[in-house]
Amino acid sequence: MKKIVIAIIVLSVLLVGALSYIGYSFYSDAKLQNQMEIYQGGAQYGYEQAIAQLVQAVSSCEPVPVTYNNQTVNLIPVECLQQ
C-alpha cells in the first residue's frame, strides 16, 4: 500500500512539473510573438516615415542626397527636370 501512495505522489509531482513546463513554453512563445509583432510594426512605421520625408524633401525641386552603404546618390523628381 505504501508503494502505491509513493508512486501516486511521484507521478503527481511529475505531472505538475510537465504541465508547468508546457504552460511556460506556451507563455514564452506568445510573449515572443507579441514582441515580434511590435518590432515589425515599428520597422514598418520607420519605413513609412522615411518615404514621407523623401517625398517632402524632393518636392522643392532641389537635389536630395541619399546615402546607403557609403554610396550617395542625388534624387531629383522627373517633373522638376521637365520644367
HELIX and SHEET records of a PDB file:
HELIX    1   1 LYS A    2  VAL A   58  1                                  57    
HELIX    2   2 VAL A   78  LEU A   81  1                                   4    
SHEET    1   A 2 VAL A  64  TYR A  68  0                                        
SHEET    2   A 2 GLN A  71  LEU A  75 -1                                        
END                                                                             
